[in-house]
Structures are given as C-alpha cells and as structure tokens.
C-alpha cells in the first residue's frame, strides 16, 4: 500500500506540479508523457533532469516487470505444484511479452496492461467475496478475545469447518 501511495500521491503530484510550473505544457501539443516530463524537469533543474527521468523510468519499468513476474511465478508454482514444464513455458511467454512490449505501440501496451490489471482485480474481488465469511468469523473471534483482555490466538480446534483448508500442524506451538 505504501508503494501505491508514494507512486500515486507523491510522485504523480510532484510530476504534475513540475510540468505546470515549468510552462512546458501546451494544450493540443504533440509533446506528452515522458518527453513532456523530461522537458519540464530539465527546464527547472538543468539538463541532468531529463537523464534523471530516463533512469527513473528504466528502474520503474525493470522493477515492475520483476515484481509482476515474481507474483505470477509464485502463483503458478502454487497452482501447479512446481511443474517444471509449465514454469518454462511461462518464462518463455514472459520474455516474449517483454520483447513485444518494447516494440509495440505505446497505446496498445497500455490497453493490454489496463486489461490485465482489471482481470486481476476481478479475480481478487471474487476471492475476497468467497473468503469474506471466514474472515468475518475470525475477526469477530479476534476482537472478542481482545475485549476479554486476552492476547488473541488462533485455535484451529474452534473451527472444524476449516480443518480441510489448513495444512496439518501449521498452527502447532512447536512450529512457532
């Protein structure tokens, strides 16, 4: 959440402030996006501003690709139980998509990125709805323990309906 806050509120607000203060923004102009940001920063801090933006965008893109790849591979390992052939096909797909993204038109890349993020949001919302009842039940138990002055703890024996969903021994005291 902190990353989203910093990116959306801090960096985006600073970027728009620099663009507006610089006077580089001209409605209807062909200059937009990164080029506009580079020109605006360069006009305020000197030529190094454009280089700084280029380097920052490189690291943002690189870390975004690595993070999203890591999330996806972790999920694939969980779903396929570490199926080697599936992982190799996935890795080839990722490399192909990175190469495609580097050469495709920017509007198409953004449309594809927005669509995939929307699909991930839908999947996550379905999971939230399916898990909602269990979460509410466990949260009530947690809050009740707090009201009684106890240090809240989870006892799987109080929830027999969860026995088939929890790995055996995961909540044993010896593991802690």
ZIZIJO-V145131 format. One record per residue. PHI is phi in degrees with one decimal (none if undefined). PSI is psi in degrees with one decimal (NA if undefined). NEAR is the number of other C-alpha atoms within 8 Angstrom. Layout:
BEGIN
phi=PHI psi=PSI near=NEAR
phi=PHI psi=PSI near=NEAR
END
This chain:
BEGIN
phi=none psi=-37.1 near=4
phi=-62.5 psi=-40.4 near=5
phi=-61.9 psi=-41.8 near=6
phi=-64.9 psi=-42.5 near=7
phi=-61.6 psi=-49.9 near=9
phi=-61.3 psi=-45.8 near=9
phi=-65.0 psi=-49.1 near=9
phi=-76.4 psi=-47.9 near=9
phi=-85.3 psi=-53.4 near=8
phi=-74.9 psi=-58.8 near=9
phi=-67.8 psi=-45.5 near=9
phi=-65.0 psi=-39.9 near=9
phi=-66.1 psi=-41.6 near=9
phi=-64.2 psi=-39.7 near=8
phi=-63.0 psi=-48.4 near=9
phi=-65.4 psi=-35.3 near=8
phi=-64.2 psi=-44.2 near=8
phi=-63.1 psi=-42.6 near=12
phi=-62.7 psi=-44.7 near=14
phi=-70.1 psi=-39.5 near=9
phi=-67.2 psi=-36.3 near=6
phi=-68.8 psi=-26.8 near=11
phi=79.8 psi=7.9 near=8
phi=-75.2 psi=-23.7 near=9
phi=-76.0 psi=123.4 near=9
phi=-125.8 psi=113.2 near=6
phi=-53.9 psi=134.3 near=4
phi=85.8 psi=-3.3 near=4
phi=-72.2 psi=154.9 near=7
phi=-75.5 psi=-17.2 near=4
phi=-86.2 psi=117.0 near=6
phi=-143.0 psi=179.0 near=8
phi=60.1 psi=-136.2 near=6
phi=-63.7 psi=-40.2 near=7
phi=-60.3 psi=-42.5 near=8
phi=-63.7 psi=-42.9 near=12
phi=-63.4 psi=-43.0 near=14
phi=-62.8 psi=-45.1 near=13
phi=-63.4 psi=-41.9 near=11
phi=-63.5 psi=-47.0 near=13
phi=-66.6 psi=-41.0 near=14
phi=-61.3 psi=-36.6 near=12
phi=-69.5 psi=-22.0 near=9
phi=-96.2 psi=-33.2 near=9
phi=-121.7 psi=-5.8 near=8
phi=109.3 psi=180.0 near=8
phi=-60.7 psi=-28.0 near=8
phi=-64.4 psi=-19.7 near=8
phi=-61.2 psi=-40.9 near=13
phi=-65.5 psi=-40.2 near=12
phi=-66.7 psi=-39.7 near=9
phi=-59.4 psi=-45.6 near=8
phi=-62.7 psi=-42.7 near=11
phi=-60.9 psi=-44.4 near=9
phi=-66.9 psi=-42.3 near=8
phi=-62.2 psi=-42.0 near=8
phi=-66.8 psi=-38.0 near=8
phi=-58.9 psi=-49.6 near=8
phi=-66.4 psi=-36.9 near=8
phi=-62.1 psi=-46.2 near=8
phi=-65.2 psi=-45.2 near=8
phi=-61.4 psi=-49.1 near=8
phi=-68.2 psi=-32.4 near=8
phi=-64.9 psi=-43.7 near=8
phi=-63.2 psi=-46.8 near=8
phi=-62.5 psi=-45.5 near=8
phi=-64.1 psi=-48.1 near=8
phi=-64.7 psi=-37.2 near=8
phi=-62.5 psi=-44.4 near=9
phi=-61.8 psi=-44.8 near=8
phi=-58.9 psi=-47.8 near=8
phi=-65.6 psi=-43.2 near=8
phi=-65.4 psi=-40.2 near=10
phi=-60.6 psi=-42.9 near=8
phi=-66.2 psi=-40.4 near=8
phi=-63.7 psi=-42.4 near=11
phi=-60.7 psi=-43.0 near=11
phi=-63.4 psi=-45.6 near=8
phi=-73.0 psi=-37.2 near=6
phi=-100.6 psi=0.2 near=8
phi=55.8 psi=48.3 near=7
phi=64.7 psi=45.0 near=8
phi=-73.6 psi=111.1 near=8
phi=-61.0 psi=-44.3 near=6
phi=-64.8 psi=-40.8 near=6
phi=-62.6 psi=-40.8 near=8
phi=-64.6 psi=-40.4 near=12
phi=-66.5 psi=-40.5 near=8
phi=-62.8 psi=-43.5 near=8
phi=-60.4 psi=-44.3 near=9
phi=-62.4 psi=-40.6 near=8
phi=-64.5 psi=-39.5 near=8
phi=-61.8 psi=-42.7 near=8
phi=-62.6 psi=-45.7 near=9
phi=-61.0 psi=-43.1 near=8
phi=-62.6 psi=-40.7 near=8
phi=-69.5 psi=-36.4 near=8
phi=-63.9 psi=-43.9 near=8
phi=-64.5 psi=-42.2 near=8
phi=-61.5 psi=-46.2 near=8
phi=-62.2 psi=-31.5 near=9
phi=-73.6 psi=-21.4 near=6
phi=-111.0 psi=-17.6 near=6
phi=-76.6 psi=164.5 near=8
phi=-65.7 psi=140.1 near=7
phi=-57.7 psi=-44.6 near=6
phi=-59.2 psi=-37.8 near=6
phi=-65.1 psi=-42.8 near=8
phi=-61.5 psi=-42.9 near=10
phi=-65.8 psi=-39.9 near=8
phi=-61.7 psi=-44.9 near=8
phi=-65.6 psi=-40.2 near=8
phi=-65.5 psi=-45.3 near=8
phi=-62.5 psi=-40.8 near=8
phi=-64.3 psi=-45.0 near=8
phi=-66.7 psi=-38.2 near=8
phi=-65.6 psi=-38.0 near=8
phi=-63.3 psi=-41.3 near=8
phi=-64.8 psi=-39.6 near=8
phi=-63.7 psi=-38.8 near=8
phi=-64.0 psi=-40.2 near=8
phi=-63.2 psi=-46.9 near=8
phi=-59.8 psi=-43.6 near=8
phi=-65.0 psi=-39.3 near=8
phi=-66.0 psi=-38.2 near=8
phi=-61.8 psi=-44.8 near=8
phi=-62.3 psi=-41.8 near=8
phi=-61.5 psi=-43.8 near=8
phi=-64.7 psi=-41.8 near=8
phi=-68.0 psi=-32.8 near=7
phi=-91.8 psi=-7.2 near=8
phi=-54.9 psi=-44.8 near=8
phi=-61.6 psi=-43.8 near=8
phi=-65.1 psi=-42.2 near=7
phi=-63.2 psi=-43.7 near=8
phi=-62.6 psi=-43.7 near=8
phi=-61.2 psi=-45.8 near=8
phi=-69.8 psi=-35.6 near=8
phi=-66.5 psi=-39.0 near=8
phi=-62.7 psi=-43.2 near=8
phi=-61.6 psi=-43.9 near=8
phi=-59.8 psi=-49.2 near=10
phi=-66.2 psi=-35.5 near=9
phi=-64.3 psi=-41.9 near=8
phi=-62.7 psi=-39.5 near=11
phi=-61.7 psi=-44.1 near=10
phi=-62.4 psi=-32.6 near=7
phi=-79.8 psi=0.1 near=6
phi=80.5 psi=14.1 near=6
phi=-89.1 psi=159.1 near=7
phi=-81.9 psi=115.3 near=6
phi=-58.5 psi=136.0 near=8
phi=-141.4 psi=154.6 near=5
phi=-100.1 psi=124.7 near=5
phi=-117.6 psi=107.1 near=7
phi=-60.5 psi=-24.3 near=9
phi=-66.2 psi=-22.6 near=5
phi=-78.3 psi=-8.0 near=5
phi=-130.3 psi=74.2 near=8
phi=-61.5 psi=-25.7 near=7
phi=-68.7 psi=-15.4 near=5
phi=-96.0 psi=-6.2 near=8
phi=-55.1 psi=-40.0 near=8
phi=-79.5 psi=-6.6 near=6
phi=-102.3 psi=-9.4 near=5
phi=-113.8 psi=132.2 near=7
phi=-59.8 psi=132.5 near=6
phi=-59.7 psi=129.9 near=5
phi=85.0 psi=-2.8 near=6
phi=-65.3 psi=-29.6 near=7
phi=-102.2 psi=10.3 near=10
phi=-66.6 psi=143.4 near=7
phi=-61.8 psi=-31.0 near=5
phi=-64.3 psi=-28.1 near=4
phi=-76.2 psi=-23.4 near=7
phi=-70.6 psi=NA near=5
END
